[in-house]
């Protein structure tokens, strides 16, 4: 789950990631499946946003949640799929 702005998401994002900006997360919790892993990320310097999103999800009863350490840049550095 990309928690950056819609504009940042449109510029580039992890392949098949959904975009729910951090400011909209609480209002969209009902659209997420608690049975699936949710991996949060954002582009630097907003790694804090991804950790905050993970915290919101965990506090809301989601159990399978983790932020990507190093955010989007670490994903790119590992040569994982990206959509530009």
PyMOL commands that set and color helices and strands:
alter all, ss='L'
color gray80, all
select helices_A, chain A and resi 6-11+22-24+26-31+47-59+71-77
alter helices_A, ss='H'
color red, helices_A
select strands_A, chain A and resi 13-14+38-40+65-67+82-83
alter strands_A, ss='S'
color yellow, strands_A
deselect
rebuild
show_as cartoon
